[in-house]
């Protein structure tokens, strides 16, 4: 491991270690905050995220596998979340008419009403997560996150394809 040229400052590898740890800590903390906000709605952060992905990442009713791939999780995890959301009236699980083995997920009118009702609350919550960052920092963070997402997606697919 190479030493930093700046005395008293961590080298690149040490910074990368801290960044990794802090990303996980931030994810844990944000998950806790969001779960607390959703407790009255009787949905979890994972269910919340899945509904967002289905509503925004697809222009068709996605299959469970497509949603699993988008969330970097398993078909079985998606099915468990979908069954609970279907029980709440937020989602329909339907067989694909062309291939009966494929289950497709469709959000409902109830789901859309839920998002409309939550929209002002969600905006306040999101803004609070980033208070203290100026516009330039948000822009830089966005660019960095987009790069990290691409890198992590490539590494995820490589790891998934190793048998």
N, C-alpha and C positions, 0 to 999 in steps of 0.2 A: 504494500500500500504506500502510495506516494504522499509525502508531507506537503502541507500547504505552504505557499510562499509568504502568506500573511500570518505572522506570528499571532497566536491566540485565536485564530479563526479555523473552523473545521475545513478539512479538504473536501473535494467533490464527493467522494464515496460516503463520508460521514454525513454530509448534507443530504445525499440521496436517502440514507438510512432514516434520518430524522423526517424527511418529507414523507416517506412511506408510512412511518409510524403515525405522523400527524394526520395524514389523509384517513387512515383507519380510525383514529380518535375522533376526527371531525365527523366521519360517517356515523359512528356510534352515537355521538352527541346529537347530531341532527335527526337520526332515527328516533332517539328518545323524545326529542322535542316534538317531532311530527306525530309520533304515536300518542303523545299526551293531547295534542290538538284534535286527533281523530277518535279518541276514546268515546266521546258522546255519540259519534256516528257509527260506532261498533264495526269499524274496519281497521285493518292494520296498515302499517307503512308499505308492506309488500303488496297488499291488495290495492292500495292507493296508487303505487307506482305502476302496477300492471294495468290498471284502468287508464292511466295517463298514456302509457305506451300504446295500448290498443287504440285509443282515441286519436293519437297524434302521429304514430309511426307507420300507419298502414292506411291505404286508400281502398281497402277491401276487408272483409271479415277474415282475420288471419286464422291459420290453423294453430293448434296448441304448440306444435313444434316451432312454428315461426315465432310465436311469442316467447317460447323457451330460448330460442336463439337470440332474440332481441334483448332478453333479460339476462343472458349468460347463465341459465339455470337448466334444470331438467324438465322434461315433458311432465313427469309425475308431480313436481312442485307446482307447475302451472295448473295442472288439473285440480290439485287440492285448493289452490286459490280460487280458481274459476267456479268450482262447486260451491264454495262459501259465498262468492259474489252472486251466483245464480240464486241461492237461497235468500239473499237480501233483495233480489229483484233488479240488480245492477247489470246482469249479464245473462245471455242465453248461450247454452252449449248446444250446437246443432251438428248433425251429420252432414258432410259435404254431399250434395246431390249427385256429383259425378264419381265420387270415390267414397263409399260408405265407411271405409276404415278411418277416414280423416274426420276429426272433430274440429269444428270452427267456432270461434268466439265472436259474439256480437254484443256490443253494449246496448242498453235499452234506453227508452225515453226516461225512465226513472234515474238512470245514471246521468243523463244529460241535465236533468233538473237538479240533481245533486251538485254537479259542477257549477251550474249557474248560481245556486244558493251559496256555495263556498267561495266563489270568485273573489269577493272583496276581502274575506278573511285570509285567503291564500296569498293575495297580493301583499297584505300587511306582514304576514309570516315570512314570505320570501325576502321582502325588503329588510326585515329585522335580522335575517341571517347574514346579510352583507353590509350592515351599517358599520361605518368606520372606514369603508373603502371608497375612494373617490372614483370618478368616471374613468380616469386613465388606468387605475389599478384594476377595475372591473374588466376593462377591455383587454389588458395584459393577461389577467387570470383566465378570461374566456379563451384567448388564443392558446395559452399553455394547456388548459383543460382539453381543448380540441385535439392538440397534439398527443397528450397522454391517452385520450380515449382511443385514438387510432393505434398507437403503440400497443396499448393493453388489448385491444381487439385482435390485432395480429398475433400477439403472443398467446392469447386465449385460443384462437383457432389452431395455432401450431400445437399447443398442448393437448387440445381436444382430439387432434388427428393422430397423435402418437399412440400407438396401440401397445 
